[in-house]
């Protein structure tokens, strides 16, 4: 094959097609010996094209090549005789099959590939859901859909997730967070190291000392995908048809959008990742795949540059901490969210009687910022599931092959009498109560609630709190349990419906704790044994929170909301404040009720002066 080359344009990293030519732009110093190796995908024949040293601008090399006769070719760079897979490649060839054992051989290789699939984005609209309206759901593409009992052909794929969109929508989910969907190496591949002859071990029959076992434990899989990735390529092994991975993921995003739901990508960048590439990658996924936001993992990321980037100004960014001096103010659409464990620990402590502090818990319940939102979760992929949080005192990570030394040591969990599954009715009832309380707490907090996939049907990981390498029933959602948890799903749906119907709970601005609009009541107030008197009672384990409905951002529903929390192991009484002669208090939900914790319709409460709380119960009342 005869090629002609000329200097490229340096505009964009990676490979771009211009009419019938291709422009390759990559990092390489003028002094480096740089080649582009073109590979015929069918014959595997390679042709090496040397790049002149004067095709260089700064540390960029760029060349435009004509004469490539097919759009379906593979390529890599050779810099100073070292193979380099293009970090900006839009597709990767060689990982089409998940955890493929044939890839364990030493000479296994991956290559860049041209992504030339067209996709029709017409009629696609990003939902742009306001922070106060968000309900998040985090999932792993493979783990969420691998246990698909309805259509096993698409299990573990983007198509498998797409088949469950109606389910997620029926729950009330608005925003789905995907764990890494870009290309990463999930296999532990052996390094190619040549051992000198004088240290090679040749066993003899009478040897007393035997050579070490080269594989003392079974090989692990990088199931979660945290590690260095090919950040511009969709993971082909998550696709039903690997060669159409980019098309399938675009179709997934578009389908979510057509159902009014957002797609957030989790992106992990190691410390040595080039900051410019991070910014390029985020812009790329927004332009090319229409994603709605990113949950960024990694230290020392260029977060200030990210939040100030004008192309990303309407893209949601989730990160543990922001420089408040650099946060843009005055934007109508709030896109920055603090995402860390600060809600998890106070909630777990008070739920499981681990020296929980009521003041810390209440601070989390009403946590909100004008320019920053907050994500609230009690469980996530990193830690126990919601079911295991109330089923195990200790982590059980033996299957990870690290002598149970890995995983979080501080779980604040409680098995309530028996480690693991139990047939004891009392133990099961307490665990169910705790599950209901956890969901109530999370969805009655002001910040954005987030469900870890499977928690809604009490999915268990058998006590494993670090399932990073468990590509099996431990790490997958067991959807066979769905039919056994219809009442739990119904409870959660009613809870989410209640939150959405009462926006005073989740309003987008911080509460003032005073009657700043002269409605006669503060926007939010705390109550103990006596109405309007809290003070030291906040250190107790029982308190009532009243939201004045007059402050609701939606005037069509100005019901007052009273949330009563009792974390004592005995009955307790809380005062109900008077809300005028025309309004009465009605009971909506009581977590201590084993069945039908949510009333179909609010029931007029027996007393209008106080509420009697059962042990370890959470109650919802409305005033209307």
VOGU-3710 file (C-alpha; in Angstrom, 3 decimals, decimal comma):
1> xxxxxxxxxx> 0,000/0,000/0,000  1,396/3,406/-0,953  0,824/6,301/1,421  1,461/10,009/1,075  1,902/12,214/4,112  1,933/15,875/4,948  1,919/17,917/8,131  -1,305/17,739/10,138  -3,151/20,561/11,878  -2,467/19,913/15,625
11> xxxxxxxxxx> -6,051/20,955/16,436  -7,278/17,795/18,169  -5,512/14,869/19,758  -6,255/11,411/18,394  -7,388/10,557/14,876  -9,729/12,616/12,703  -10,986/11,897/9,208  -10,816/14,698/6,654  -12,509/13,690/3,409  -10,534/10,552/2,428
21> xxxxxxxxxx> -7,508/11,319/4,588  -6,724/10,755/8,249  -5,000/13,177/10,622  -3,050/11,578/13,481  -2,045/13,887/16,354  -0,193/12,579/19,392  2,417/13,481/21,990  6,017/13,221/20,858  9,111/15,402/21,154  10,934/16,602/18,040
31> xxxxxxxxxx> 13,921/14,460/19,053  11,829/11,290/19,365  11,726/8,675/16,643  8,005/8,425/15,884  6,135/6,017/13,651  2,494/5,215/13,018  1,843/1,521/12,471  -1,238/0,751/10,344  -2,630/-2,772/10,680  -4,965/-4,562/8,301
41> xxxxxxxxxx> -7,591/-5,970/10,672  -8,214/-9,047/8,521  -4,707/-10,029/7,402  -2,877/-8,522/10,431  -0,320/-7,109/7,978  1,481/-4,071/9,398  2,830/-1,010/7,607  5,080/1,417/9,429  4,976/5,137/8,549  7,810/7,247/9,904
51> xxxxxxxxxx> 6,870/10,797/10,907  9,352/13,552/9,991  10,755/15,425/12,980  9,627/18,771/11,559  5,977/17,709/11,832  6,125/18,969/15,392  4,591/21,837/17,359  5,591/22,002/20,992  5,445/18,387/22,070  2,775/17,470/19,526
61> xxxxxxxxxx> 3,377/15,457/16,392  0,707/15,683/13,694  0,525/14,098/10,254  -2,146/13,803/7,579  -2,063/10,494/5,703  -3,716/9,721/2,390  -3,892/6,331/0,746  -5,466/4,323/3,565  -7,896/2,229/1,577  -10,266/1,179/4,359
71> xxxxxxxxxx> -11,956/2,888/7,297  -11,754/-0,310/9,332  -8,097/-0,462/10,311  -6,112/-0,775/13,533  -3,162/1,334/14,559  -0,666/2,179/17,260  2,251/4,549/17,685  5,859/3,502/17,966  7,917/6,056/19,879  11,620/5,313/20,245
81> xxxxxxxxxx> 10,857/1,669/19,354  8,251/1,373/22,109  4,646/0,538/21,285  2,130/3,139/22,518  -1,632/2,645/22,257  -3,216/6,000/21,436  -4,684/7,318/24,725  -7,119/9,378/22,625  -8,319/6,444/20,529  -12,111/6,454/20,073
91> xxxxxxxxxx> -12,237/2,652/20,134  -10,008/-0,186/21,358  -9,529/-3,498/19,570  -8,615/-6,599/21,596  -10,957/-6,533/24,613  -14,210/-7,403/22,858  -14,884/-10,355/25,160  -15,067/-9,728/28,899  -12,297/-11,437/30,910  -11,346/-13,606/27,928
101> xxxxxxxxxx> -8,916/-16,330/29,036  -7,246/-16,373/25,629  -5,860/-12,911/26,456  -3,651/-14,290/29,229  -0,806/-15,127/26,896  2,303/-12,937/27,091  2,079/-11,576/23,534  -1,497/-10,358/23,909  -1,952/-6,850/22,509  -4,579/-4,145/22,119
111> xxxxxxxxxx> -4,716/-1,534/19,379  -6,436/1,722/18,595  -9,340/1,544/16,216  -11,253/4,062/14,140  -14,820/4,645/15,308  -16,800/5,495/12,195  -20,312/4,581/13,333  -22,964/7,205/12,678  -25,711/7,862/15,197  -28,883/9,901/14,869
121> xxxxxxxxxx> -29,128/12,272/17,848  -32,147/14,090/16,416  -34,840/14,895/18,974  -32,431/14,198/21,852  -32,887/16,608/24,744  -30,900/16,659/27,968  -33,353/16,677/30,890  -31,370/19,185/33,050  -33,062/18,144/36,295  -32,754/20,648/39,130
131> xxxxxxxxxx> -30,911/19,423/42,213  -34,009/19,532/44,420  -35,820/17,168/42,037  -33,070/14,561/41,664  -33,333/10,918/42,743  -30,050/9,120/42,010  -29,397/5,437/41,361  -25,860/4,082/41,014  -25,143/0,913/39,065  -22,447/-1,203/37,439
141> xxxxxxxxxx> -23,382/-2,057/33,830  -22,433/-5,704/34,161  -23,453/-6,195/37,800  -26,841/-4,542/37,309  -27,812/-6,504/34,206  -25,881/-9,795/34,468  -28,580/-11,329/36,648  -31,239/-10,437/34,079  -33,794/-13,226/34,315  -36,031/-11,944/31,519
151> xxxxxxxxxx> -33,501/-11,870/28,667  -30,236/-13,665/29,319  -28,934/-12,823/25,831  -28,385/-9,193/26,811  -27,236/-9,903/30,377  -24,199/-7,833/31,337  -24,594/-5,306/28,515  -25,838/-1,810/27,746  -28,899/-3,434/26,172  -29,550/-5,256/29,434
161> xxxxxxxxxx> -29,581/-1,941/31,292  -31,836/-0,378/28,630  -34,356/-3,162/29,205  -34,662/-2,034/32,842  -35,275/1,666/32,229  -39,019/1,263/32,765  -38,268/-0,338/36,127  -36,018/2,537/37,203  -38,554/5,081/36,027  -41,336/3,345/37,969
171> xxxxxxxxxx> -39,269/3,732/41,137  -39,030/7,472/40,566  -35,350/7,568/39,623  -34,326/10,695/37,709  -30,541/10,346/37,515  -28,523/7,187/36,868  -24,820/7,013/37,699  -22,755/4,456/35,781  -19,549/3,023/37,165  -16,742/3,191/34,523
181> xxxxxxxxxx> -17,976/2,513/30,989  -14,767/3,538/29,235  -12,247/0,909/28,159  -10,145/-0,550/30,992  -8,196/-3,771/31,424  -10,280/-6,039/33,634  -7,819/-8,949/33,510  -4,623/-9,493/35,492  -2,283/-9,969/32,543  1,223/-11,365/33,120
191> xxxxxxxxxx> 4,080/-8,978/32,514  6,500/-9,871/29,747  9,762/-10,308/31,657  12,678/-12,376/30,418  14,452/-14,117/33,312  18,224/-14,662/32,879  19,314/-18,310/32,486  21,319/-18,311/35,705  18,197/-17,671/37,855  15,810/-19,991/36,054
201> xxxxxxxxxx> 14,565/-22,860/38,214  14,762/-26,374/36,870  13,201/-28,860/39,288  14,853/-32,172/40,064  13,106/-35,273/41,425  15,029/-35,197/44,697  14,561/-31,434/45,362  13,626/-30,644/48,965  12,797/-27,009/48,185  10,143/-26,643/45,540
211> xxxxxxxxxx> 9,665/-23,653/43,246  7,054/-21,134/44,431  3,529/-21,459/43,161  3,193/-18,970/40,329  -0,524/-18,611/41,028  -1,092/-19,069/44,783  -4,667/-17,742/44,563  -7,103/-17,530/41,707  -6,598/-14,553/39,462  -8,752/-11,556/40,178
221> xxxxxxxxxx> -10,716/-9,418/37,813  -10,754/-5,613/37,862  -14,537/-5,781/38,012  -15,230/-2,174/39,035  -12,830/-0,702/36,482  -10,888/1,687/38,711  -7,448/2,102/37,209  -5,839/3,664/34,184  -8,293/3,642/31,305  -8,690/4,468/27,633
231> xxxxxxxxxx> -10,842/7,465/28,422  -12,162/8,153/24,908  -13,384/4,632/24,079  -16,572/2,876/25,191  -15,948/-0,528/26,780  -16,666/-2,964/23,973  -17,274/-5,970/26,242  -20,287/-4,149/27,731  -21,945/-4,152/24,310  -24,237/-6,845/22,927
241> xxxxxxxxxx> -22,395/-6,354/19,629  -18,834/-5,281/20,618  -18,086/-3,589/17,306  -21,112/-1,330/17,895  -20,226/-0,405/21,477  -20,251/3,355/20,873  -23,604/3,150/19,053  -25,161/1,022/21,799  -24,045/3,376/24,547  -25,345/6,404/22,645
251> xxxxxxxxxx> -28,638/4,605/22,200  -28,738/3,888/25,936  -28,162/7,556/26,794  -30,746/8,723/24,268  -33,317/6,257/25,633  -32,745/7,469/29,177  -33,154/11,062/27,953  -36,393/10,223/26,152  -37,683/8,960/29,516  -36,700/12,200/31,222
261> xxxxxxxxxx> -33,688/10,695/33,004  -30,061/11,798/33,236  -26,851/9,797/32,761  -23,819/10,454/34,984  -20,446/8,791/34,314  -18,040/7,805/37,056  -14,493/8,618/35,899  -11,361/7,566/37,785  -8,076/9,326/37,016  -4,819/8,220/38,708
271> xxxxxxxxxx> -2,512/10,922/40,085  -0,226/10,963/37,057  -3,016/11,587/34,519  -2,354/14,601/32,323  -4,743/17,389/33,344  -5,273/18,496/29,772  -6,344/14,985/28,825  -8,823/14,951/31,715  -10,455/18,116/30,414  -10,387/16,798/26,850
281> xxxxxxxxxx> -12,040/13,552/27,951  -14,867/15,284/29,827  -15,592/17,604/26,911  -15,493/14,625/24,541  -18,124/12,603/26,445  -20,402/15,642/26,600  -20,059/16,378/22,880  -19,965/12,840/21,534  -22,216/10,961/23,967  -24,464/13,716/25,384
291> xxxxxxxxxx> -23,816/12,631/28,983  -25,233/14,864/31,701  -22,468/14,801/34,286  -19,431/13,190/35,863  -18,614/11,742/39,243  -14,871/12,363/39,378  -12,578/10,065/41,366  -8,901/10,701/41,987  -6,717/13,157/43,852  -5,288/16,438/42,593
301> xxxxxxxxxx> -7,682/16,701/39,672  -7,957/20,068/37,857  -11,318/20,674/39,506  -11,131/24,477/39,325  -10,490/24,383/35,583  -13,327/21,874/35,184  -15,946/23,934/37,023  -14,920/27,090/35,160  -14,928/25,464/31,700  -17,677/27,117/29,660
311> xxxxxxxxxx> -18,413/24,006/27,581  -19,038/22,095/30,831  -21,019/24,893/32,491  -24,298/22,935/32,228  -22,708/19,567/32,986  -23,137/18,221/36,516  -19,867/17,677/38,379  -19,711/15,465/41,480  -16,543/15,670/43,599  -15,603/15,483/47,298
321> xxxxxxxxxx> -14,629/19,141/47,626  -14,705/22,387/45,667  -12,754/25,594/46,094  -15,663/27,858/46,987  -13,766/30,935/45,776  -13,605/29,385/42,291  -17,224/28,205/42,133  -19,216/30,231/39,590  -22,144/32,033/41,225  -25,414/33,325/39,892
331> xxxxxxxxxx> -26,092/30,461/37,493  -29,735/29,453/37,272  -28,875/25,809/36,703  -26,821/24,442/39,603  -24,380/21,756/38,495  -21,864/21,229/41,331  -22,391/18,506/43,927  -20,357/17,482/46,976  -20,097/13,687/46,839  -18,478/11,955/49,828
341> xxxxxxxxxx> -19,227/9,828/52,895  -20,276/12,640/55,253  -23,954/11,584/55,290  -23,192/7,883/55,603  -21,450/7,787/58,973  -23,820/9,893/61,148  -26,758/7,974/59,657  -25,257/4,545/60,272  -24,216/5,449/63,801  -27,654/6,582/64,859
351> xxxxxxxxxx> -29,438/3,769/63,012  -27,332/1,039/64,590  -26,833/2,562/68,052  -23,119/3,222/67,596  -22,808/6,413/69,669  -24,886/8,305/67,161  -25,219/12,035/67,706  -28,623/13,569/67,002  -27,201/17,003/66,258  -24,820/15,613/63,632
361> xxxxxxxxxx> -27,645/13,624/62,109  -30,008/16,616/61,959  -27,284/18,736/60,399  -27,119/16,185/57,601  -30,899/16,086/57,211  -31,109/19,784/56,419  -27,794/20,151/54,548  -28,029/22,296/51,424  -26,059/25,019/49,658  -27,066/27,857/47,368
371> xxxxxxxxxx> -24,465/27,021/44,715  -23,507/23,492/45,827  -25,715/20,443/46,102  -25,015/17,402/48,279  -25,381/13,697/47,508  -26,670/11,618/50,428  -26,163/7,876/50,586  -25,964/5,307/53,371  -24,539/2,543/51,179  -22,694/2,435/47,860
381> xxxxxxxxxx> -20,481/0,043/45,901  -17,640/0,732/48,340  -18,987/-0,950/51,480  -21,911/-3,050/52,675  -25,190/-3,186/50,806  -28,216/-1,876/52,706  -29,304/-5,417/53,572  -25,828/-6,438/54,766  -25,553/-3,283/56,904  -28,179/-4,817/59,189
391> xxxxxxxxxx> -27,130/-8,455/58,725  -23,410/-8,526/59,543  -21,310/-7,221/62,405  -18,117/-7,899/60,497  -16,984/-7,763/56,897  -16,553/-11,111/55,150  -14,149/-10,528/52,274  -12,410/-13,903/52,333  -13,432/-14,531/48,708  -11,201/-11,604/47,672
401> xxxxxxxxxx> -8,114/-13,656/48,531  -6,567/-11,112/50,903  -7,218/-12,874/54,222  -10,117/-10,502/54,892  -7,618/-7,656/55,372  -9,096/-5,496/52,621  -12,186/-3,299/52,795  -13,393/-0,672/55,231  -12,857/-1,600/58,882  -15,310/1,035/60,179
411> xxxxxxxxxx> -18,740/-0,066/59,018  -20,985/0,822/61,983  -23,112/-2,199/61,117  -25,224/-4,425/63,357  -26,413/-7,992/62,762  -29,166/-7,730/65,430  -28,527/-11,092/67,000  -27,210/-13,405/64,319  -24,398/-13,054/61,765  -25,753/-13,418/58,237
421> xxxxxxxxxx> -29,210/-14,606/57,119  -31,546/-15,620/59,921  -34,725/-17,657/60,251  -35,628/-15,958/63,521  -38,736/-13,884/63,045  -37,693/-11,209/65,540  -34,297/-10,732/63,890  -35,858/-10,435/60,435  -38,444/-7,937/61,682  -35,811/-5,702/63,261
431> xxxxxxxxxx> -33,733/-5,778/60,083  -36,779/-4,853/57,997  -37,517/-1,966/60,362  -33,943/-0,723/60,013  -34,145/-0,918/56,221  -37,338/1,161/56,233  -35,782/3,681/58,615  -32,667/4,018/56,468  -34,729/4,703/53,352  -36,931/7,191/55,213
441> xxxxxxxxxx> -33,936/9,071/56,570  -32,253/9,295/53,184  -35,335/10,394/51,238  -36,501/12,857/53,893  -33,116/14,619/53,920  -32,790/17,849/51,965  -29,860/16,738/49,786  -29,974/14,404/46,782  -30,732/10,783/47,826  -28,776/8,033/46,093
451> xxxxxxxxxx> -29,657/4,323/45,990  -26,994/1,687/45,376  -28,388/-0,789/42,856  -30,201/-3,702/44,440  -30,693/-2,023/47,812  -34,356/-1,509/46,942  -34,824/-5,322/46,913  -32,427/-5,978/49,811  -29,694/-7,460/47,639  -26,873/-9,052/49,652
461> xxxxxxxxxx> -23,165/-9,445/48,906  -22,838/-12,128/51,619  -21,112/-9,658/53,909  -18,444/-8,659/51,369  -17,865/-4,910/51,743  -15,265/-4,628/48,968  -16,586/-6,561/45,971  -14,139/-4,918/43,565  -13,078/-8,298/42,122  -16,325/-10,247/42,450
471> xxxxxxxxxx> -17,647/-10,756/38,936  -20,117/-13,361/40,129  -23,268/-13,720/42,232  -21,597/-11,758/45,039  -21,154/-8,667/42,898  -24,278/-9,003/40,734  -27,787/-7,884/41,626  -29,946/-10,959/42,180  -33,130/-9,981/40,348  -34,799/-13,246/41,278
481> xxxxxxxxxx> -35,414/-11,535/44,631  -37,500/-8,805/43,004  -40,747/-10,748/43,193  -40,138/-11,461/46,902  -39,813/-7,764/47,734  -42,875/-6,233/46,138  -43,927/-4,668/49,422  -40,483/-3,095/49,867  -40,587/-1,685/46,345  -44,077/-0,326/46,977
491> xxxxxxxxxx> -42,866/1,298/50,198  -39,971/2,960/48,388  -42,169/4,175/45,526  -44,599/5,796/47,967  -41,713/7,397/49,835  -40,262/8,879/46,653  -43,717/10,048/45,578  -44,134/11,751/48,950  -40,793/13,529/48,580  -41,685/14,746/45,105
501> xxxxxxxxxx> -45,145/15,872/46,231  -43,680/17,899/49,126  -40,838/20,009/47,665  -40,525/21,911/50,941  -38,383/18,973/52,150  -35,875/19,088/49,292  -35,920/22,788/48,401  -32,816/24,059/46,650  -31,868/26,793/49,145  -30,716/26,433/52,788
511> xxxxxxxxxx> -33,324/26,823/55,524  -33,268/29,998/57,630  -34,905/28,583/60,817  -36,947/31,753/61,191  -40,178/33,271/59,888  -38,483/35,533/57,363  -41,621/35,868/55,214  -44,027/36,485/58,114  -46,129/33,365/57,624  -46,387/32,869/61,381
521> xxxxxxxxxx> -43,973/29,927/61,546  -40,265/29,351/60,816  -39,492/27,556/57,569  -37,987/24,690/59,616  -38,233/24,115/63,341  -37,310/21,402/65,868  -39,582/20,055/68,605  -39,104/17,832/71,624  -41,386/16,894/74,498  -42,631/20,464/74,307
531> xxxxxxxxxx> -43,384/22,310/71,103  -40,901/24,945/69,975  -38,459/23,947/72,700  -35,409/22,083/71,521  -32,121/23,300/73,032  -30,413/20,467/74,851  -33,085/18,083/73,618  -31,201/17,893/70,327  -28,737/15,636/72,146  -31,529/13,174/72,755
541> xxxxxxxxxx> -32,413/10,331/70,439  -35,902/11,613/69,686  -36,881/14,802/67,890  -39,484/16,241/65,553  -38,793/18,403/62,490  -41,593/20,634/61,180  -41,467/22,100/57,676  -43,798/25,074/57,210  -45,707/24,416/53,996  -46,187/28,133/53,343
551> xxxxxxxxxx> -42,515/28,235/52,351  -42,967/25,520/49,736  -41,610/26,525/46,304  -44,789/25,030/44,803  -47,783/26,845/46,217  -50,291/24,255/44,998  -49,114/21,995/47,823  -48,584/23,971/51,012  -49,090/21,099/53,440  -47,034/21,287/56,605
561> xxxxxxxxxx> -44,760/18,283/57,102  -43,744/16,899/60,494  -41,065/14,180/60,624  -40,752/12,420/63,981  -37,573/10,445/64,700  -37,325/8,084/67,677  -34,077/6,137/67,898  -34,686/4,990/71,467  -35,524/1,352/72,204  -38,674/2,420/74,056
571> xxxxxxxxxx> -41,762/4,490/73,315  -41,422/8,232/73,342  -43,723/11,246/73,073  -43,108/14,309/70,923  -45,134/17,503/70,900  -47,127/18,468/67,821  -47,160/22,251/67,395  -50,452/24,006/66,741  -50,814/25,091/63,114  -54,029/27,081/63,228
581> xxxxxxxxxx> -57,665/26,236/63,834  -58,351/25,204/60,251  -55,485/22,709/59,922  -55,254/19,225/61,408  -52,421/16,688/61,649  -52,737/13,500/59,584  -50,548/10,395/59,807  -48,940/9,431/56,490  -46,385/6,801/57,488  -45,104/4,890/60,508
591> xxxxxxxxxx> -42,036/2,710/59,973  -42,862/0,570/63,025  -45,875/-0,896/61,201  -44,735/-4,228/59,769  -47,167/-4,019/56,865  -48,503/-1,007/55,020  -46,097/1,417/56,680  -47,456/4,053/54,287  -51,189/4,757/54,537  -53,008/4,830/51,216
601> xxxxxxxxxx> -54,503/8,134/52,333  -53,429/10,336/55,273  -55,343/9,358/58,418  -56,510/11,997/60,926  -54,251/11,576/63,938  -55,857/10,726/67,290  -54,136/13,541/69,156  -53,455/16,975/67,757  -51,067/17,883/70,598  -48,495/15,093/70,580
611> xxxxxxxxxx> -47,404/11,973/68,718  -46,637/8,714/70,478  -43,618/7,056/68,871  -42,997/3,313/68,960  -39,410/2,167/69,671  -36,955/2,920/66,856  -39,663/4,380/64,630  -39,887/7,201/62,128  -43,274/8,809/61,461  -44,481/11,266/58,836
621> xxxx> -47,427/13,575/59,511  -48,879/16,299/57,335  -50,808/19,348/58,464  -53,642/20,441/56,234
//
